[in-house]
Amino acid sequence: MKKEEYPTKLEDLTNPKYRGKVAISLPYMGTASTHFSALYLKLGAEKFRAFI
């Protein structure tokens, strides 16, 4: 992937062209859980569910 094709925001990662190229840890505890909690609060329930 060329540098100019890198995603620039979190929502970019939902683009099908990144499928199979992005990974996250299971957000059940620790840092990932905190990150997902913050995303939920920032995006709101509807947008968070659509993102996930």
TAZI-V568461 format. One record per run of one state. SS is the DSSP state (hx for helix, st for strand, lp for the rest). FROM is the first residue (numbers start at 1). LEN is the number of residues. If there is no record, write none. Layout:
BEGIN
ss	from	len
SS	FROM	LEN
SS	FROM	LEN
END
This chain:
BEGIN
ss	from	len
lp	1	2
hx	3	3
lp	6	4
hx	10	5
lp	15	1
hx	16	3
lp	19	11
hx	30	14
lp	44	1
hx	45	7
lp	52	1
END
